Amino acid sequence: MEHIDLNQDQFLQQRSHIERKKLGQYFTGLQIAKFMARLSRIKLSTKNIVILDAGAGAGILGICAAYHAVKMGHNKISLICYEIDSAILPLLKQHLEETKESLEAIDIKFDYEIRVSDFVLSPPTEFFDLCCINPPYFKYSSISPYAKSAKDLFKGDPNIYALFVARALDRLKPEGEIIFITPRSFTNGLYFKNFRKYLIQNSSIDNIHIFKSRRDAFKNTEALQENVILKLTKSGTQKNITVTSSYGVDDLELPEINIYPSKLIIDKNTSELFIRIPENKKDADILELVERWPNTFKDLDYFISTGPVVEYRAGDFTKDLENIESIPLINAHHISNLEVKWTGAHPKDRNFNLINGFSKWVVDNNYYVVIRRISSKDQKKRLTTAVYIPSNSKQKYVAFENHINFIGSKSRKMSKEEAYGLVLILRSDMYDTYFRNISGNTQVNATEIKTLKLPSLDLIKKIGKCWIDNKIKEKNIDEILKDTLRK
């Protein structure tokens, strides 16, 4: 098997970045392929097993699955490989022939078929016992042939990898298994909502593995996605979920292993059906604690919106115009510690002109909680948030730029105490851990924030007032929150 790993590495090194990106091509390393294959527990009444590898590449996943099937007691194995990259086909055929020869030498019947067609656009008609895949990863346009190609399964067009996984699940026999490695992005967010719904309604989640490193799962590529491995059983009854974690590949053989009730991992309390993934038991304990809080954004009558002003599209609204009334345009770089600070002296500072049509781009000049929408990969905390203070009493409106989200109340003006209390809670280590259980993205979306649990309004205001009165420091917030939850 090591020579397959070496061959595919050499193949990738000869390909340009443009060629790999066009195909969404990220080959699976041997250690990951073996780990994924071992997740299979499929036992059939016959010794025959039919395996699918959709997007086979050099064949490493399907071949590892075949060898694991032998260990599981199967002696007749059929492997169907889909691959559209003509350049890799000779290598795929070579590896499959070598596997056939090796298995037949120990009296295992092995046959294979290579289908040079697009798995999503020309899916198989037969059904499979096991699917082990590393699907391609790329976005496609609304005029792509992929658009609406999975409309019989779910609505929407989130990413090509979701189409591969959904179609593969569709082609499994009842109690068949699918094991896949993809970016974590599908576990939360609006774009993947219907895909998540399809998975949860048509399978049980048995295993989740998370890599703590963004880069380590695919070392020889530029991929910076947070990656996960999932194993699902089609039409299975959802039971407890085993969650394992490793930093990357080198410690994959000794992962941390925890088993959680499915209700902790799959959030069925909202329509979003987020799949939460704690990296360790400590994170899971925090997730469980915070989920005890009584309120959601809706309960507290909060709204969260993305700043409507896209600066490069704003035209005259952000140009330097003389003798025109204007207000500060609040952007991500104005978040400074606990507060939003706009001086006009920063090179990126802009004003927003109150010219004809301005009203749809602004909100009343009240207290708001502001959150940076995109956090850098090296930030210690995912949530970067601050209080917007309406310090200028003559200013009627405030304009928020598109790189921030802002939180306010639908029915009341947010008080100073409430704004500071909410910011301190969102900035706490405990809440940051809670959020990381839910989201692996560097982008903080309003959809995710709206699903988060919050304490009572009285506690939020109490924390804010104590901070304003200098009775507590920020480092005390975690202990205050934990004490409240333990009661």
Secondary structure as UniProt FT lines:
FT   HELIX           2..14
FT   HELIX           17..23
FT   HELIX           30..38
FT   STRAND          48..54
FT   TURN            57..58
FT   HELIX           60..71
FT   TURN            72..73
FT   STRAND          76..82
FT   TURN            86..88
FT   HELIX           89..104
FT   TURN            105..107
FT   STRAND          109..115
FT   TURN            119..121
FT   STRAND          128..133
FT   TURN            142..143
FT   TURN            145..153
FT   HELIX           160..170
FT   STRAND          172..183
FT   HELIX           184..187
FT   TURN            191..192
FT   HELIX           193..202
FT   STRAND          203..211
FT   HELIX           216..218
FT   TURN            219..220
FT   STRAND          227..234
FT   STRAND          241..246
FT   TURN            250..253
FT   STRAND          256..260
FT   HELIX           262..265
FT   TURN            271..272
FT   HELIX           281..290
FT   TURN            291..292
FT   TURN            297..301
FT   STRAND          302..306
FT   HELIX           311..313
FT   HELIX           315..318
FT   TURN            322..323
FT   STRAND          326..330
FT   HELIX           332..334
FT   STRAND          335..336
FT   TURN            337..338
FT   STRAND          339..340
FT   TURN            347..348
FT   STRAND          351..353
FT   TURN            356..357
FT   HELIX           358..361
FT   STRAND          363..364
FT   STRAND          368..372
FT   TURN            377..378
FT   STRAND          385..388
FT   TURN            393..394
FT   STRAND          397..401
FT   TURN            402..403
FT   STRAND          404..409
FT   HELIX           416..427
FT   HELIX           429..438
FT   HELIX           446..450
FT   HELIX           457..468
FT   TURN            469..470
FT   HELIX           474..476
FT   HELIX           477..486
//
